[in-house]
Amino acid sequence: MTSLKEVPVGSTVTIKKLHGQGATKKRIMDMGLIKGSRVKVTKVAPLGDPIELTVRGYELSIRKAEAELIEVA
């Protein structure tokens, strides 16, 4: 399994599966990170947290802990 946390800057991936439960999973889905979405990693903060993504034409920043719950291909 490759998580979104492990994707290098500049890469575009497709979300395969969301892990996590309850409110955490719902919050990730509410941000537009759902199965089948294309995501580009645009920036990573100097200490690695947060990660900036481009999803469905908008910029989104998420924490490493959240990115670890997103399986990508």
N, C-alpha and C positions, 0 to 999 in steps of 0.2 A: 504494500500500500504506500502510495506517495501522497503526502499531505501538502496543502497549499503553502504551509510554512517552509517546505523544502525547495520550492520552485525559485530558480534564480531570476534576478531582475531582468526585465525585457522579454521574458517568456510568456507565451499565451497558452493556456490550458483549458480543458473542459472539466466541469464538475461532474464526478461520477456518483458520489454518495455523501450524505451529511451524517455525521455521527453526533452523539450528544442526545440529550433528553429534554423534554419539557420546554421551559421558557427559553433556554439557551438555543435550542434548535429552532424554535419559532422566531427568535430575534434574528438569527442568521438568515432564515428564509425571508423575513420581512425586509431585509436589506437588499434583496434581489439575488442572493446567492442560492440558487436552486439547481437541482439536477439538470444537466444539459446546457447550462449557461457557460459562455466563453468568458474567461477572466484573464486579464493581462496584469502582471506584476510590474508596476511602474517605478516604485521607490521602496527602499527599506531604510528606516531611521538608523543613525549611527550605532546605536546599541541593539538594533534588531527589532525594536518594538516601538511603534506600530508598523504595519505593512500597508502601503498604498496600492490600491488596485483600480483598474478601469473595468467597470461592469455595465453593460447595456448603455454605454455612452456617458456615464458619469463616474466621477472619482469617489472612491470609498476607502476609508482607513479602518483597518481592523487590528486587533491584538493578535500576538503570536498564539495565545491560548485558543482563540477562536479559529485561527487559520489551521491549527493542528487538527481540528474536528472536521475539516473539509477534505475529502479524498478526491484527487484529481488524476487525469490521464493526459 
